């Protein structure tokens, strides 16, 4: 992730409680997205937080810069990132799970 984007997402904004930096650890890029990007590695059970959404638990370790599901995604459902379809799920994915090559495939190159 570009350093400027990372700095902006991690704390250039202040919250209403005394100007403290926000402690977001995921980034929702577009309102249509059903996945977010981990701004740092998230531990299993850690709360995933981002501006504009209610926090939820990471169900497994999510590596930095990888995707985490923002909601339950059924097998065959489109993965939306940047407001665009980037892949299709190959199995059911629960909110808070890691979304990567083990549970998605390219829609263009779908088998």
FIRO-977704 format. One record per atom (N, C-alpha, C): x, y, z; atom name; residue in one letter. Coordinates in steps of 0.001 Angstrom, whole numbers, plus 524288, in hexadecimal, padded with zeros to 5 digits. Layout:
N
<fivo east="X" north="Y" up="Z" atome="CA" residu="A"/>
...
This chain:
111
<fivo east="8035C" north="7FB6F" up="80000" atome="N" residu="X"/>
<fivo east="80000" north="80000" up="80000" atome="CA" residu="X"/>
<fivo east="8038C" north="804D2" up="80000" atome="C" residu="X"/>
<fivo east="80262" north="808AD" up="7FCAB" atome="N" residu="X"/>
<fivo east="80591" north="80D6A" up="7FC98" atome="CA" residu="X"/>
<fivo east="805AA" north="8100C" up="801F5" atome="C" residu="X"/>
<fivo east="80A35" north="811F7" up="80379" atome="N" residu="X"/>
<fivo east="80AF3" north="81441" up="808B2" atome="CA" residu="X"/>
<fivo east="8074D" north="818E1" up="809AC" atome="C" residu="X"/>
<fivo east="80668" north="81C26" up="805C1" atome="N" residu="X"/>
<fivo east="802F1" north="820AA" up="80685" atome="CA" residu="X"/>
<fivo east="7FD5F" north="81EEB" up="807CA" atome="C" residu="X"/>
<fivo east="7FB78" north="81AE6" up="80514" atome="N" residu="X"/>
<fivo east="7F63E" north="818D3" up="8061F" atome="CA" residu="X"/>
<fivo east="7F60A" north="81674" up="80B8E" atome="C" residu="X"/>
<fivo east="7FA0D" north="8139E" up="80D03" atome="N" residu="X"/>
<fivo east="7FA52" north="81126" up="81229" atome="CA" residu="X"/>
<fivo east="7FA2A" north="81540" up="81680" atome="C" residu="X"/>
<fivo east="7FD51" north="8196B" up="815FE" atome="N" residu="X"/>
<fivo east="7FD60" north="81D94" up="81A00" atome="CA" residu="X"/>
<fivo east="7F807" north="82020" up="81A6C" atome="C" residu="X"/>
<fivo east="7F5A1" north="8213C" up="815F9" atome="N" residu="X"/>
<fivo east="7F07D" north="823C1" up="81608" atome="CA" residu="X"/>
<fivo east="7EC7E" north="82046" up="818BA" atome="C" residu="X"/>
<fivo east="7EC84" north="81B4E" up="8177C" atome="N" residu="X"/>
<fivo east="7E8AC" north="817BD" up="819BC" atome="CA" residu="X"/>
<fivo east="7E99E" north="816C8" up="81F84" atome="C" residu="X"/>
<fivo east="7EE7D" north="816D7" up="82133" atome="N" residu="X"/>
<fivo east="7EFB7" north="8158D" up="8269D" atome="CA" residu="X"/>
<fivo east="7EF46" north="81A11" up="82A6D" atome="C" residu="X"/>
<fivo east="7EEC2" north="81EDB" up="82896" atome="N" residu="X"/>
<fivo east="7EE48" north="822AA" up="82CC0" atome="CA" residu="X"/>
<fivo east="7EEC5" north="8285A" up="82B69" atome="C" residu="X"/>
<fivo east="7EE71" north="829C7" up="8268C" atome="N" residu="X"/>
<fivo east="7EEB0" north="82F58" up="8256D" atome="CA" residu="X"/>
<fivo east="7E9A0" north="83211" up="826E6" atome="C" residu="X"/>
<fivo east="7E577" north="82EF7" up="827AC" atome="N" residu="X"/>
<fivo east="7E080" north="8312A" up="82950" atome="CA" residu="X"/>
<fivo east="7E039" north="8310C" up="82F41" atome="C" residu="X"/>
<fivo east="7DD63" north="834B5" up="8316E" atome="N" residu="X"/>
<fivo east="7DC9E" north="834C5" up="8371A" atome="CA" residu="X"/>
<fivo east="7D6FA" north="83373" up="83850" atome="C" residu="X"/>
<fivo east="7D626" north="830CC" up="83C9B" atome="N" residu="X"/>
<fivo east="7D0BC" north="82FAA" up="83E07" atome="CA" residu="X"/>
<fivo east="7CE96" north="833FD" up="8417D" atome="C" residu="X"/>
<fivo east="7C9AC" north="833A5" up="842AD" atome="N" residu="X"/>
<fivo east="7C70C" north="837C1" up="845A1" atome="CA" residu="X"/>
<fivo east="7C866" north="837A3" up="84B6A" atome="C" residu="X"/>
<fivo east="7CB41" north="833D1" up="84D24" atome="N" residu="X"/>
<fivo east="7CC7A" north="8334C" up="852AF" atome="CA" residu="X"/>
<fivo east="7D1EC" north="8355E" up="853E8" atome="C" residu="X"/>
<fivo east="7D2A2" north="83A58" up="85359" atome="N" residu="X"/>
<fivo east="7D788" north="83CB7" up="854F1" atome="CA" residu="X"/>
<fivo east="7DBC1" north="83CB8" up="850D0" atome="C" residu="X"/>
<fivo east="7DA80" north="83BA7" up="84BE5" atome="N" residu="X"/>
<fivo east="7DE56" north="83C10" up="847C6" atome="CA" residu="X"/>
<fivo east="7E228" north="8378B" up="8477D" atome="C" residu="X"/>
<fivo east="7E103" north="8332F" up="84A05" atome="N" residu="X"/>
<fivo east="7E47A" north="82EA4" up="849BC" atome="CA" residu="X"/>
<fivo east="7E447" north="82C56" up="84441" atome="C" residu="X"/>
<fivo east="7E897" north="829FB" up="8428F" atome="N" residu="X"/>
<fivo east="7E8B3" north="82774" up="83D75" atome="CA" residu="X"/>
<fivo east="7E516" north="822B2" up="83D84" atome="C" residu="X"/>
<fivo east="7E279" north="821C8" up="8393C" atome="N" residu="X"/>
<fivo east="7DF27" north="81D34" up="838C7" atome="CA" residu="X"/>
<fivo east="7E27D" north="8184C" up="838DC" atome="C" residu="X"/>
<fivo east="7E037" north="81411" up="83AAC" atome="N" residu="X"/>
<fivo east="7E326" north="80F36" up="83B0C" atome="CA" residu="X"/>
<fivo east="7E11F" north="80B36" up="83726" atome="C" residu="X"/>
<fivo east="7DFAC" north="80D03" up="8328F" atome="N" residu="X"/>
<fivo east="7DDCD" north="80975" up="82E8A" atome="CA" residu="X"/>
<fivo east="7E229" north="805B5" up="82D04" atome="C" residu="X"/>
<fivo east="7E0B9" north="800C4" up="82C4F" atome="N" residu="X"/>
<fivo east="7E4A0" north="7FCF9" up="82AA8" atome="CA" residu="X"/>
<fivo east="7E31C" north="7FA42" up="82594" atome="C" residu="X"/>
<fivo east="7DE96" north="7FBCB" up="8235F" atome="N" residu="X"/>
<fivo east="7DD18" north="7FA1C" up="81E27" atome="CA" residu="X"/>
<fivo east="7DB49" north="7FEE0" up="81B1A" atome="C" residu="X"/>
<fivo east="7DB55" north="7FE5E" up="815F6" atome="N" residu="X"/>
<fivo east="7D9BB" north="802A8" up="81292" atome="CA" residu="X"/>
<fivo east="7D57C" north="800C4" up="80EDD" atome="C" residu="X"/>
<fivo east="7D0F8" north="80348" up="80F23" atome="N" residu="X"/>
<fivo east="7CCC4" north="80240" up="80B68" atome="CA" residu="X"/>
<fivo east="7CD86" north="8063F" up="8070F" atome="C" residu="X"/>
<fivo east="7CEC1" north="80466" up="80271" atome="N" residu="X"/>
<fivo east="7D031" north="807EA" up="7FE2C" atome="CA" residu="X"/>
<fivo east="7CB6F" north="80A71" up="7FBA3" atome="C" residu="X"/>
<fivo east="7C73B" north="8077E" up="7FAFC" atome="N" residu="X"/>
<fivo east="7C289" north="80973" up="7F84D" atome="CA" residu="X"/>
<fivo east="7BDB3" north="8078E" up="7FB44" atome="C" residu="X"/>
<fivo east="7B99E" north="80AB0" up="7FB91" atome="N" residu="X"/>
<fivo east="7B4EE" north="80917" up="7FE7D" atome="CA" residu="X"/>
<fivo east="7B265" north="8040C" up="7FC8B" atome="C" residu="X"/>
<fivo east="7B33B" north="802AE" up="7F7A7" atome="N" residu="X"/>
<fivo east="7B0FC" north="7FDEA" up="7F564" atome="CA" residu="X"/>
<fivo east="7B404" north="7F8F8" up="7F6D7" atome="C" residu="X"/>
<fivo east="7B8BC" north="7F995" up="7F8CC" atome="N" residu="X"/>
<fivo east="7BC31" north="7F51F" up="7F9C9" atome="CA" residu="X"/>
<fivo east="7B9FB" north="7F151" up="7FDCE" atome="C" residu="X"/>
<fivo east="7BAFF" north="7EC49" up="7FCF1" atome="N" residu="X"/>
<fivo east="7B9B1" north="7E85C" up="800E3" atome="CA" residu="X"/>
<fivo east="7BE98" north="7E62B" up="80379" atome="C" residu="X"/>
<fivo east="7C313" north="7E87E" up="80239" atome="N" residu="X"/>
<fivo east="7C809" north="7E74C" up="804D0" atome="CA" residu="X"/>
<fivo east="7CAC8" north="7EC6B" up="80626" atome="C" residu="X"/>
<fivo east="7CE37" north="7EC2B" up="80A06" atome="N" residu="X"/>
<fivo east="7D17C" north="7F0A8" up="80B71" atome="CA" residu="X"/>
<fivo east="7D722" north="7EECA" up="80B4C" atome="C" residu="X"/>
<fivo east="7DAC8" north="7F271" up="80BC5" atome="N" residu="X"/>
<fivo east="7E05A" north="7F138" up="80BAF" atome="CA" residu="X"/>
<fivo east="7E296" north="7F1E8" up="8112A" atome="C" residu="X"/>
<fivo east="7E586" north="7EE09" up="812EC" atome="N" residu="X"/>
<fivo east="7E823" north="7EE65" up="81807" atome="CA" residu="X"/>
<fivo east="7ECB7" north="7F235" up="8179A" atome="C" residu="X"/>
<fivo east="7ECD3" north="7F624" up="81AFD" atome="N" residu="X"/>
<fivo east="7F109" north="7FA00" up="81AF4" atome="CA" residu="X"/>
<fivo east="7F5E3" north="7F803" up="81DC3" atome="C" residu="X"/>
<fivo east="7F53A" north="7F3E9" up="820BC" atome="N" residu="X"/>
<fivo east="7F988" north="7F122" up="8234B" atome="CA" residu="X"/>
<fivo east="7F790" north="7EBA2" up="82443" atome="C" residu="X"/>
<fivo east="7FAF4" north="7E812" up="825B5" atome="N" residu="X"/>
<fivo east="7F92E" north="7E2BD" up="826CB" atome="CA" residu="X"/>
<fivo east="7F56F" north="7E2D5" up="82B6E" atome="C" residu="X"/>
<fivo east="7F0F2" north="7E04F" up="82AC8" atome="N" residu="X"/>
<fivo east="7ED12" north="7DFEB" up="82EEF" atome="CA" residu="X"/>
<fivo east="7ED5D" north="7DA78" up="8314C" atome="C" residu="X"/>
<fivo east="7ED47" north="7DA24" up="83665" atome="N" residu="X"/>
<fivo east="7ED42" north="7D518" up="8391A" atome="CA" residu="X"/>
<fivo east="7E7BD" north="7D2E4" up="83927" atome="C" residu="X"/>
<fivo east="7E75A" north="7CDBD" up="8394D" atome="N" residu="X"/>
<fivo east="7E23D" north="7CB3D" up="839DB" atome="CA" residu="X"/>
<fivo east="7DFB3" north="7CD3F" up="83EDC" atome="C" residu="X"/>
<fivo east="7DACC" north="7CED0" up="83E8E" atome="N" residu="X"/>
<fivo east="7D7F0" north="7D0D6" up="8430C" atome="CA" residu="X"/>
<fivo east="7D868" north="7D6B1" up="843D6" atome="C" residu="X"/>
<fivo east="7DBFD" north="7D931" up="84119" atome="N" residu="X"/>
<fivo east="7DCB0" north="7DEE1" up="84191" atome="CA" residu="X"/>
<fivo east="7D825" north="7E1B1" up="83EF7" atome="C" residu="X"/>
<fivo east="7D68B" north="7E61A" up="84136" atome="N" residu="X"/>
<fivo east="7D25B" north="7E927" up="83EE6" atome="CA" residu="X"/>
<fivo east="7D463" north="7EC0C" up="83A1D" atome="C" residu="X"/>
<fivo east="7D1A5" north="7EB73" up="835C2" atome="N" residu="X"/>
<fivo east="7D2D0" north="7EE49" up="830EF" atome="CA" residu="X"/>
<fivo east="7CF87" north="7F33F" up="830FA" atome="C" residu="X"/>
<fivo east="7D20F" north="7F7BC" up="8305B" atome="N" residu="X"/>
<fivo east="7CF4A" north="7FCB7" up="830AB" atome="CA" residu="X"/>
<fivo east="7D0B0" north="80036" up="82C0B" atome="C" residu="X"/>
<fivo east="7CCC7" north="80315" up="82A3F" atome="N" residu="X"/>
<fivo east="7CD80" north="806E2" up="82608" atome="CA" residu="X"/>
<fivo east="7C955" north="80B10" up="8268C" atome="C" residu="X"/>
<fivo east="7CA91" north="80F97" up="82495" atome="N" residu="X"/>
<fivo east="7C6DE" north="813EC" up="824AC" atome="CA" residu="X"/>
<fivo east="7C1DE" north="8125D" up="821D7" atome="C" residu="X"/>
<fivo east="7BD6F" north="81360" up="82454" atome="N" residu="X"/>
<fivo east="7B86D" north="8128D" up="821E0" atome="CA" residu="X"/>
<fivo east="7B61E" north="80D20" up="82265" atome="C" residu="X"/>
<fivo east="7B8E5" north="80985" up="82503" atome="N" residu="X"/>
<fivo east="7B6B3" north="8044E" up="825CB" atome="CA" residu="X"/>
<fivo east="7B72C" north="802C3" up="82B83" atome="C" residu="X"/>
<fivo east="7B3D7" north="7FF32" up="82D24" atome="N" residu="X"/>
<fivo east="7B427" north="7FD10" up="8326B" atome="CA" residu="X"/>
<fivo east="7B886" north="7F906" up="8328E" atome="C" residu="X"/>
<fivo east="7BBB9" north="7F92B" up="8369F" atome="N" residu="X"/>
<fivo east="7C001" north="7F573" up="8371C" atome="CA" residu="X"/>
<fivo east="7BE08" north="7EFD6" up="8376A" atome="C" residu="X"/>
<fivo east="7C151" north="7EC2F" up="835D9" atome="N" residu="X"/>
<fivo east="7C010" north="7E69F" up="835FC" atome="CA" residu="X"/>
<fivo east="7C524" north="7E392" up="836B3" atome="C" residu="X"/>
<fivo east="7C4B0" north="7DEB5" up="8383B" atome="N" residu="X"/>
<fivo east="7C94E" north="7DB7B" up="8395A" atome="CA" residu="X"/>
<fivo east="7CB8E" north="7D909" up="8346C" atome="C" residu="X"/>
<fivo east="7D0C5" north="7D923" up="83411" atome="N" residu="X"/>
<fivo east="7D37E" north="7D61B" up="83011" atome="CA" residu="X"/>
<fivo east="7D332" north="7D068" up="831CF" atome="C" residu="X"/>
<fivo east="7D15E" north="7CCFC" up="82E76" atome="N" residu="X"/>
<fivo east="7D0A9" north="7C785" up="82FEC" atome="CA" residu="X"/>
<fivo east="7D5AE" north="7C457" up="82F86" atome="C" residu="X"/>
<fivo east="7D98A" north="7C696" up="82CEF" atome="N" residu="X"/>
<fivo east="7DEA0" north="7C413" up="82C5C" atome="CA" residu="X"/>
<fivo east="7E29B" north="7C85F" up="82B6F" atome="C" residu="X"/>
<fivo east="7E799" north="7C70E" up="82B64" atome="N" residu="X"/>
<fivo east="7EB8F" north="7CB0A" up="82A4D" atome="CA" residu="X"/>
<fivo east="7EAD0" north="7CD01" up="824BC" atome="C" residu="X"/>
<fivo east="7EAEE" north="7D22B" up="8242B" atome="N" residu="X"/>
<fivo east="7EA7A" north="7D4A9" up="81F0E" atome="CA" residu="X"/>
<fivo east="7EFA2" north="7D77F" up="81E06" atome="C" residu="X"/>
<fivo east="7F2AB" north="7D5BF" up="81A30" atome="N" residu="X"/>
<fivo east="7F7A7" north="7D85A" up="8191E" atome="CA" residu="X"/>
<fivo east="7F6EB" north="7DE08" up="81752" atome="C" residu="X"/>
<fivo east="7FAB4" north="7E145" up="8187C" atome="N" residu="X"/>
<fivo east="7FAA9" north="7E6B6" up="816C3" atome="CA" residu="X"/>
<fivo east="7F9D9" north="7E702" up="810DE" atome="C" residu="X"/>
<fivo east="7F695" north="7EAA7" up="80F2C" atome="N" residu="X"/>
<fivo east="7F54A" north="7EBB0" up="809AF" atome="CA" residu="X"/>
<fivo east="7F1C6" north="7E791" up="80735" atome="C" residu="X"/>
<fivo east="7F00A" north="7E3B9" up="80A33" atome="N" residu="X"/>
<fivo east="7EC7D" north="7DFC3" up="80820" atome="CA" residu="X"/>
<fivo east="7E6DE" north="7E139" up="80961" atome="C" residu="X"/>
<fivo east="7E33D" north="7DE89" up="806F0" atome="N" residu="X"/>
<fivo east="7DDAD" north="7DFBA" up="80779" atome="CA" residu="X"/>
<fivo east="7DB37" north="7DCD0" up="80C0A" atome="C" residu="X"/>
<fivo east="7D769" north="7DF6A" up="80E94" atome="N" residu="X"/>
<fivo east="7D427" north="7DD18" up="812A7" atome="CA" residu="X"/>
<fivo east="7CE7B" north="7DDEE" up="81110" atome="C" residu="X"/>
<fivo east="7CB47" north="7D9EA" up="811CE" atome="N" residu="X"/>
<fivo east="7C5C3" north="7DA40" up="81052" atome="CA" residu="X"/>
<fivo east="7C2CE" north="7DDE1" up="81401" atome="C" residu="X"/>
<fivo east="7BFD8" north="7E17F" up="811C3" atome="N" residu="X"/>
<fivo east="7BCA6" north="7E524" up="814C7" atome="CA" residu="X"/>
<fivo east="7B749" north="7E2EB" up="81600" atome="C" residu="X"/>
<fivo east="7B5D9" north="7DEBB" up="81362" atome="N" residu="X"/>
<fivo east="7B0D4" north="7DC27" up="81436" atome="CA" residu="X"/>
<fivo east="7B156" north="7D68C" up="8124B" atome="C" residu="X"/>
<fivo east="7AD7D" north="7D35B" up="8137A" atome="N" residu="X"/>
<fivo east="7AD89" north="7CDFD" up="8118D" atome="CA" residu="X"/>
<fivo east="7AD0E" north="7CE17" up="80B9B" atome="C" residu="X"/>
<fivo east="7B052" north="7CAF7" up="80907" atome="N" residu="X"/>
<fivo east="7B063" north="7CAA1" up="80358" atome="CA" residu="X"/>
<fivo east="7AF83" north="7C4E4" up="801EB" atome="C" residu="X"/>
<fivo east="7AB97" north="7C3D7" up="7FECC" atome="N" residu="X"/>
<fivo east="7AA58" north="7BE78" up="7FD3C" atome="CA" residu="X"/>
<fivo east="7ADE0" north="7BCA6" up="7F8D4" atome="C" residu="X"/>
<fivo east="7AE89" north="7B77C" up="7F876" atome="N" residu="X"/>
<fivo east="7B177" north="7B533" up="7F41A" atome="CA" residu="X"/>
<fivo east="7AF0C" north="7B70D" up="7EEFC" atome="C" residu="X"/>
<fivo east="7B251" north="7B8C0" up="7EB5C" atome="N" residu="X"/>
<fivo east="7B07F" north="7BAA7" up="7E64F" atome="CA" residu="X"/>
<fivo east="7AF37" north="7C06F" up="7E62A" atome="C" residu="X"/>
<fivo east="7AF49" north="7C2F0" up="7EAB8" atome="N" residu="X"/>
<fivo east="7AE11" north="7C88E" up="7EB01" atome="CA" residu="X"/>
<fivo east="7B2D6" north="7CBC1" up="7E967" atome="C" residu="X"/>
<fivo east="7B1CF" north="7D050" up="7E72D" atome="N" residu="X"/>
<fivo east="7B606" north="7D3C3" up="7E56E" atome="CA" residu="X"/>
<fivo east="7B8BA" north="7D657" up="7EA10" atome="C" residu="X"/>
<fivo east="7BDD8" north="7D6DB" up="7E9A6" atome="N" residu="X"/>
<fivo east="7C104" north="7D9C1" up="7ED6D" atome="CA" residu="X"/>
<fivo east="7C185" north="7DF47" up="7EB43" atome="C" residu="X"/>
<fivo east="7BFD6" north="7E320" up="7EE5B" atome="N" residu="X"/>
<fivo east="7BFD5" north="7E896" up="7ECA9" atome="CA" residu="X"/>
<fivo east="7C3FB" north="7EB9F" up="7EFB1" atome="C" residu="X"/>
<fivo east="7C7A3" north="7EDFB" up="7ECD1" atome="N" residu="X"/>
<fivo east="7CBBD" north="7F150" up="7EF09" atome="CA" residu="X"/>
<fivo east="7CC65" north="7F5D8" up="7EB38" atome="C" residu="X"/>
<fivo east="7CD5F" north="7FA82" up="7ED30" atome="N" residu="X"/>
<fivo east="7CDA0" north="7FF42" up="7E9F6" atome="CA" residu="X"/>
<fivo east="7C84F" north="8006E" up="7E777" atome="C" residu="X"/>
<fivo east="7C41C" north="7FE0B" up="7E991" atome="N" residu="X"/>
<fivo east="7BEFA" north="7FEB1" up="7E73B" atome="CA" residu="X"/>
<fivo east="7BE3F" north="7FB6B" up="7E256" atome="C" residu="X"/>
<fivo east="7C1F8" north="7F807" up="7E128" atome="N" residu="X"/>
<fivo east="7C1EC" north="7F4D9" up="7DC67" atome="CA" residu="X"/>
<fivo east="7C266" north="7EF13" up="7DDB8" atome="C" residu="X"/>
<fivo east="7C097" north="7EBC6" up="7DA43" atome="N" residu="X"/>
<fivo east="7C134" north="7E61E" up="7DAE4" atome="CA" residu="X"/>
<fivo east="7C6EC" north="7E4C5" up="7D9DE" atome="C" residu="X"/>
<fivo east="7C975" north="7E249" up="7DDB5" atome="N" residu="X"/>
<fivo east="7CEEC" north="7E0C3" up="7DD0C" atome="CA" residu="X"/>
<fivo east="7CF9C" north="7DADB" up="7DCE3" atome="C" residu="X"/>
<fivo east="7CBA1" north="7D7EB" up="7DE94" atome="N" residu="X"/>
<fivo east="7CC04" north="7D23D" up="7DEBB" atome="CA" residu="X"/>
<fivo east="7C6B1" north="7CFF9" up="7E012" atome="C" residu="X"/>
<fivo east="7C686" north="7CAC4" up="7E06B" atome="N" residu="X"/>
<fivo east="7C1E0" north="7C7E7" up="7E1FE" atome="CA" residu="X"/>
<fivo east="7C383" north="7C423" up="7E649" atome="C" residu="X"/>
<fivo east="7C051" north="7C3B2" up="7EA5B" atome="N" residu="X"/>
<fivo east="7C1A9" north="7C01B" up="7EE9F" atome="CA" residu="X"/>
<fivo east="7C0F0" north="7BA72" up="7ECD5" atome="C" residu="X"/>
<fivo east="7C478" north="7B714" up="7EE8D" atome="N" residu="X"/>
<fivo east="7C427" north="7B186" up="7ED30" atome="CA" residu="X"/>
<fivo east="7C1A8" north="7AE58" up="7F18B" atome="C" residu="X"/>
<fivo east="7C0C0" north="7B0DC" up="7F5FF" atome="N" residu="X"/>
<fivo east="7BE2B" north="7AE4A" up="7FA6E" atome="CA" residu="X"/>
<fivo east="7BBA5" north="7B282" up="7FDCB" atome="C" residu="X"/>
<fivo east="7B886" north="7B0EE" up="8018C" atome="N" residu="X"/>
<fivo east="7B636" north="7B4B6" up="8052A" atome="CA" residu="X"/>
<fivo east="7BA8C" north="7B746" up="8085C" atome="C" residu="X"/>
<fivo east="7BA1D" north="7BC60" up="80916" atome="N" residu="X"/>
<fivo east="7BDE3" north="7BF6A" up="80C28" atome="CA" residu="X"/>
<fivo east="7BAC6" north="7C254" up="8104F" atome="C" residu="X"/>
<fivo east="7BC58" north="7C1D1" up="8152C" atome="N" residu="X"/>
<fivo east="7B9A6" north="7C477" up="81976" atome="CA" residu="X"/>
<fivo east="7BBED" north="7C9ED" up="81A4A" atome="C" residu="X"/>
<fivo east="7B8A4" north="7CD68" up="81C32" atome="N" residu="X"/>
<fivo east="7BA66" north="7D2A3" up="81DAC" atome="CA" residu="X"/>
<fivo east="7BF05" north="7D209" up="82162" atome="C" residu="X"/>
<fivo east="7C351" north="7D4B7" up="8203E" atome="N" residu="X"/>
<fivo east="7C7F6" north="7D47E" up="82388" atome="CA" residu="X"/>
<fivo east="7CC0C" north="7D0A0" up="821B0" atome="C" residu="X"/>
<fivo east="7CAE0" north="7CD8C" up="81D9F" atome="N" residu="X"/>
<fivo east="7CEBB" north="7C9D9" up="81BA0" atome="CA" residu="X"/>
<fivo east="7D24E" north="7CC6C" up="817A2" atome="C" residu="X"/>
<fivo east="7D6D2" north="7CA06" up="81704" atome="N" residu="X"/>
<fivo east="7DAB5" north="7CB8B" up="8132C" atome="CA" residu="X"/>
<fivo east="7D89B" north="7CA36" up="80DBF" atome="C" residu="X"/>
<fivo east="7D8E4" north="7CDDE" up="80A1C" atome="N" residu="X"/>
<fivo east="7D72C" north="7CD0D" up="804BD" atome="CA" residu="X"/>
<fivo east="7DC0A" north="7CD48" up="8014E" atome="C" residu="X"/>
<fivo east="7DD4F" north="7C8C8" up="7FF09" atome="N" residu="X"/>
<fivo east="7E222" north="7C872" up="7FBEA" atome="CA" residu="X"/>
<fivo east="7E1A9" north="7C3EE" up="7F808" atome="C" residu="X"/>
<fivo east="7E5E4" north="7C259" up="7F5B5" atome="N" residu="X"/>
<fivo east="7E5CD" north="7BE79" up="7F183" atome="CA" residu="X"/>
<fivo east="7E3A0" north="7B92B" up="7F32C" atome="C" residu="X"/>
<fivo east="7E38B" north="7B805" up="7F83A" atome="N" residu="X"/>
<fivo east="7E179" north="7B300" up="7FA07" atome="CA" residu="X"/>
<fivo east="7DB7D" north="7B2CA" up="7F9F0" atome="C" residu="X"/>
<fivo east="7D8E8" north="7B756" up="7F96F" atome="N" residu="X"/>
<fivo east="7D330" north="7B74A" up="7F96C" atome="CA" residu="X"/>
<fivo east="7D0C3" north="7BAE4" up="7F546" atome="C" residu="X"/>
<fivo east="7D3D7" north="7BC37" up="7F141" atome="N" residu="X"/>
<fivo east="7D1BE" north="7BF3A" up="7ECE2" atome="CA" residu="X"/>
<fivo east="7D497" north="7BDC1" up="7E7E8" atome="C" residu="X"/>
<fivo east="7D25C" north="7BF65" up="7E38D" atome="N" residu="X"/>
<fivo east="7D4F4" north="7BEC8" up="7DE87" atome="CA" residu="X"/>
<fivo east="7D36C" north="7C35D" up="7DB10" atome="C" residu="X"/>
<fivo east="7D6AE" north="7C469" up="7D751" atome="N" residu="X"/>
<fivo east="7D597" north="7C896" up="7D3A4" atome="CA" residu="X"/>
<fivo east="7D0B0" north="7C760" up="7D090" atome="C" residu="X"/>
<fivo east="7CD52" north="7CB23" up="7D013" atome="N" residu="X"/>
<fivo east="7C88B" north="7CA55" up="7CCF1" atome="CA" residu="X"/>
<fivo east="7C9F7" north="7C985" up="7C738" atome="C" residu="X"/>
<fivo east="7CDD9" north="7CC5A" up="7C579" atome="N" residu="X"/>
<fivo east="7CF83" north="7CBEC" up="7C002" atome="CA" residu="X"/>
<fivo east="7D1AB" north="7C685" up="7BEC4" atome="C" residu="X"/>
<fivo east="7D4AA" north="7C458" up="7C277" atome="N" residu="X"/>
<fivo east="7D744" north="7BF54" up="7C17E" atome="CA" residu="X"/>
<fivo east="7D48E" north="7BAD0" up="7C44D" atome="C" residu="X"/>
<fivo east="7CFB3" north="7BBAC" up="7C5E4" atome="N" residu="X"/>
<fivo east="7CCC7" north="7B7A9" up="7C8C5" atome="CA" residu="X"/>
<fivo east="7CCC1" north="7B280" up="7C5CC" atome="C" residu="X"/>
<fivo east="7CD97" north="7AE48" up="7C8B6" atome="N" residu="X"/>
<fivo east="7CDE5" north="7A914" up="7C65C" atome="CA" residu="X"/>
<fivo east="7C892" north="7A700" up="7C4FC" atome="C" residu="X"/>
